[in-house]
Amino acid sequence: MSIICGIPLLECVYCLACARWAWKRCLHTAGHDSETWGLATAEEFVPVPRLCRYILAVYEEDIRHPLWEPPGGYGINPDWLILKKTYQVTKGCAPPYILYLDHDHADIVLAIRGLNMAKESDYQVLLDNKLGKKKFDGGYVHNGLLKAAGWVLDAECDILKELVEKHPDYTLTFAGHSLGSGVASMLALVVVRHRDKLGNIDRRRIRCYAIAPARCMSLNLAVRYADVIKSVVLQDDFLPRTATPLEDIFKSLFCLPCLLCMRCMRDTCIPEEKMLRDPRRLYAPGRLYHIVERKPFRFGRFPPVVRTAVPVDGRFEHVVLSCNATSDHAIIWIEREARRAVDLMLEKDRIMEIPEKQRMERQETLAREHNEEHRAALQRAVTLSVPYAYSPSGYGTFDELEDGENSPQSSGDAESSMRPSGKGKNKESWNELIERLLDRDESGHKVLKKSHTFD
């Protein structure tokens, strides 16, 4: 009898929990995620529309005769296109991509397309993961995306090294959308950890732009690599906010109530402090740029505003109940709104008539502020007891670290121990290097953890 009476009570508790979750979600808008962040400047955000157009160019079968082209064109000179890899070439091991030498902006760009809903191989990359399956540099990453990055580097290592050495003043930029953003982020992580394989390229020359990013790395990595990786999110985009493992999402496509039920119970019953302390939980990578163009309880799009930060807690933790959650994920819309945002920033600068010398000073100030914000984010992660958040990367994160105990010179012994013996310099594949790095992290990470603290 007591069991029968207990069933309605459980149902009431569950209904109240679901009602509380739905009420909180209905009141939560995308603007809440970044309302305390600072405003981005034109200098730091201006590459985004251009890189979106490069990603869009991957979809074209013939760059010289594009079937679709955004206003203003792709900005791609077909003669500067180094290579283009299709599904037939990658054989499903990685999404299609292009390698482009941008002389106008002194940039070597590897751009990767997003998920193709009609390609089973893309799903295989996306679903090749289990929470906590792959450990990397003291944190956790998405296994399938890391393997795809290893395949790309195996295929393009020689030509990337040649371009980096031939153009010493050019930056090396990895850019991707959706699934491609995860691969691009993994590329940045691996290249930073193995700079000697690309001619000892300076860390400050390596950049990554993750457009509509997948949650692909643990929080400590997301914060520590914020000087290299930049993530761009348009308003209500669902993917950067979807903390549920991607494989569970696609398994639940035919049972959406099951997915909502699981999210409801998770958001209601698990405190955010506990989620932050879970080292296996994956997040959107790097520094975040949030394009806000709609306001709560108002219709239509407003002039876009771009806010930026290196958040630790509140890093797009909640899905926004919005009819635009999927459309805001489209690369076409992101390119359009990013271009509008840049035009507004540049117009504001023209109205203010900022002299060239003052612009340079502002760039230096911006770099210094980002540096300080990055350090503050790491300290905040330590305060919140995020596992391994204060473990330094092999090359340091800040300029002062690069000149000190964590510089490449001081870590030379550790790096040299990872190099293969009895083989040529480029004989060992990137996948093998990744596995060696994983072994080293798992055996040597505790030493780093004990030896490094903040003042």
Residue pairs with C-beta under 8 A, 6 or more apart in sequence:
17 264
17 265
17 268
17 269
18 261
18 264
18 268
20 268
21 263
21 264
21 267
21 268
22 264
24 267
24 318
25 318
25 319
25 320
25 321
26 321
28 318
28 320
28 321
29 295
29 296
29 320
30 235
30 236
30 290
30 292
30 294
30 320
30 322
31 292
31 295
31 296
33 290
33 314
33 316
33 318
34 288
34 290
34 292
34 307
34 309
35 307
36 309
37 288
37 290
37 307
37 308
37 309
37 311
38 307
38 308
38 309
39 305
39 306
39 307
39 308
40 289
40 306
40 307
40 308
40 345
41 345
41 362
41 366
42 342
42 345
42 346
42 349
43 359
43 362
43 363
43 366
44 308
44 366
44 370
45 289
45 306
45 308
45 338
45 341
45 342
45 345
46 342
46 345
46 346
47 105
47 107
47 173
47 209
48 209
48 211
48 232
48 289
48 338
48 342
49 335
49 338
49 339
49 342
50 75
50 105
51 109
51 111
51 173
51 175
51 209
51 211
52 177
52 211
52 331
52 334
52 335
52 338
53 70
53 73
53 74
53 75
53 76
53 335
54 74
54 75
54 76
54 98
54 100
54 109
54 111
54 175
55 111
55 112
55 113
55 114
55 175
55 176
55 177
55 180
55 211
55 331
56 68
56 70
56 74
56 331
56 332
56 335
57 63
57 66
57 74
57 76
57 98
57 100
57 111
58 84
58 96
58 97
58 98
58 111
58 112
58 113
59 68
59 113
60 66
60 67
60 68
61 67
63 74
63 76
63 78
63 81
63 84
64 78
66 74
70 332
70 335
70 336
70 339
72 339
76 100
80 100
80 101
80 102
80 103
81 98
81 99
81 100
81 101
82 98
82 99
82 100
82 101
82 159
82 163
83 98
83 99
83 156
83 159
84 96
84 97
84 98
84 99
85 94
85 96
85 97
85 98
85 155
86 96
87 96
87 116
87 119
87 121
89 96
90 96
90 151
91 121
92 119
92 120
92 121
92 122
92 124
92 125
93 121
93 125
93 147
93 148
93 151
94 112
94 125
94 148
94 149
94 151
94 152
94 183
95 112
95 113
95 114
95 115
95 116
95 122
95 125
95 148
95 176
95 179
95 180
95 183
96 112
96 113
97 110
97 111
97 112
97 113
97 152
97 176
97 180
98 109
98 110
98 111
99 108
99 109
99 110
99 156
99 159
99 160
100 108
100 109
100 110
100 111
101 108
101 109
101 163
101 167
101 170
102 108
102 109
106 167
106 169
106 170
106 171
107 170
107 171
107 173
108 160
108 163
108 164
108 167
108 170
108 171
108 172
108 173
109 173
109 175
110 152
110 156
110 160
110 172
110 173
110 174
110 175
110 184
110 187
111 175
111 176
111 180
112 152
112 174
112 175
112 176
112 177
112 179
112 180
112 181
112 183
112 184
113 176
113 177
113 179
113 180
114 176
114 177
114 178
114 179
114 180
114 181
114 212
114 331
115 122
115 126
115 178
115 179
116 122
122 179
123 250
124 144
125 144
125 145
125 147
125 148
125 179
125 183
126 144
126 179
126 214
126 246
126 247
126 250
127 144
127 246
127 247
127 250
128 143
128 144
128 147
129 142
129 143
129 144
129 145
129 245
129 246
129 247
130 143
130 245
130 247
131 245
131 280
131 281
131 282
132 140
132 279
132 280
133 140
133 143
134 140
134 141
134 142
134 143
134 146
134 438
135 141
135 438
135 441
135 442
136 146
136 189
136 217
136 221
136 434
136 437
136 438
136 441
137 189
137 193
137 221
137 393
137 394
137 437
137 441
138 220
138 221
138 388
138 391
138 441
138 445
138 448
138 449
139 217
139 218
139 219
139 220
139 221
139 224
139 279
139 388
140 217
140 218
140 221
140 279
140 280
140 282
141 186
141 189
141 216
141 217
141 218
141 221
141 282
142 182
142 186
142 214
142 216
142 217
142 246
142 282
145 179
145 182
145 183
145 185
145 186
145 214
145 216
146 186
146 190
146 434
147 431
148 183
148 186
149 183
149 186
149 187
149 189
149 190
149 430
150 190
150 429
150 430
150 431
150 434
151 431
152 183
152 187
153 160
153 187
153 190
153 191
153 430
154 429
154 430
154 431
157 197
157 198
157 426
157 430
158 426
160 172
160 198
161 197
161 198
161 199
163 170
164 170
164 172
164 198
164 199
164 201
164 205
165 199
170 205
171 205
171 206
171 207
172 191
172 198
172 201
172 205
172 206
172 207
173 207
173 208
173 209
174 184
174 185
174 187
174 188
174 191
174 206
174 207
174 208
174 209
175 184
175 208
175 209
175 210
175 211
176 182
176 183
176 184
176 185
176 209
176 210
176 211
177 211
177 212
177 331
177 334
178 211
178 212
178 214
178 239
178 329
178 331
179 214
181 210
181 211
181 212
181 213
181 214
181 216
181 231
182 210
182 213
182 214
182 216
184 208
184 209
184 210
185 208
185 210
185 213
185 216
185 217
185 229
185 285
185 286
186 216
187 208
188 206
188 207
188 208
188 225
188 228
188 229
189 217
189 221
189 225
190 430
190 433
190 434
191 197
191 198
191 201
191 206
192 203
192 206
192 225
192 228
192 393
192 395
193 393
193 394
193 395
193 437
194 430
194 433
194 437
195 201
195 202
195 203
195 206
195 395
195 408
196 415
196 419
197 425
197 426
197 430
197 433
200 408
203 227
203 228
203 395
203 396
203 402
206 228
207 228
207 230
208 228
208 229
208 230
208 285
208 286
209 230
209 231
209 232
210 229
210 230
210 231
210 232
210 284
210 285
210 286
211 231
211 232
211 331
211 334
212 232
212 233
212 234
212 237
212 239
212 240
212 328
212 329
212 331
212 334
213 231
213 232
213 233
213 239
213 240
213 284
213 285
214 239
214 240
214 246
214 284
215 239
215 240
215 242
215 243
215 246
215 282
215 283
215 284
216 282
216 284
216 285
217 225
217 282
217 283
217 285
218 279
218 280
218 281
218 282
218 283
219 276
219 281
219 283
219 312
219 315
219 381
219 386
219 389
220 279
220 381
220 386
220 387
220 388
220 389
220 391
221 285
222 229
222 283
222 284
222 285
222 286
222 315
223 310
223 312
223 374
223 377
223 378
223 381
223 386
223 389
224 378
224 389
224 391
224 392
224 393
224 397
225 285
225 286
225 393
225 397
226 286
226 287
226 310
226 374
226 377
227 287
227 370
227 371
227 374
227 397
227 398
228 286
229 285
229 286
229 287
230 286
230 287
230 288
230 289
231 240
231 284
231 285
231 286
231 287
231 288
231 289
232 289
232 291
232 334
232 338
233 240
233 284
233 288
233 289
233 290
233 291
233 316
234 291
234 293
234 328
234 329
234 333
234 334
234 337
234 338
235 290
235 291
235 292
235 293
235 294
235 322
235 324
235 328
236 294
236 320
236 322
236 324
236 325
236 328
237 325
237 328
237 329
238 319
238 320
238 325
238 326
238 328
238 329
239 329
240 284
240 316
241 316
241 317
241 318
241 319
241 320
242 249
242 319
243 266
243 275
243 281
243 282
243 317
244 259
244 262
244 263
244 266
245 282
248 259
248 262
249 259
252 258
252 259
252 262
263 319
267 318
272 313
272 317
273 384
275 281
275 317
276 312
276 313
276 384
276 385
276 386
277 384
277 385
277 386
277 387
279 386
279 387
279 388
283 315
283 316
284 315
284 316
286 310
287 308
287 309
287 310
287 370
287 374
288 308
288 309
288 310
288 311
288 315
288 316
289 306
289 307
289 308
290 306
290 307
290 308
291 304
291 305
291 306
291 334
291 337
291 338
291 341
292 304
292 305
292 306
292 307
293 301
293 302
293 303
293 304
293 305
293 337
294 300
294 301
294 302
294 324
295 302
301 337
303 340
303 344
304 337
304 338
304 340
304 341
304 344
305 341
306 341
306 345
309 373
310 373
310 374
310 376
310 377
311 377
312 377
312 380
312 381
312 384
312 386
313 380
313 384
319 325
322 328
327 333
328 334
349 359
354 362
371 398
371 399
374 397
374 398
375 398
378 389
378 390
378 397
378 454
379 454
381 389
381 390
382 389
382 390
382 454
388 445
388 449
390 449
390 452
390 453
390 454
391 445
391 448
391 449
391 452
392 401
392 406
392 448
392 452
393 406
394 406
394 408
394 411
394 414
394 415
395 402
395 406
395 407
395 408
395 411
396 402
396 404
396 406
396 407
401 407
402 408
404 410
408 415
414 440
414 444
417 440
418 433
418 436
418 437
418 440
420 427
420 428
420 432
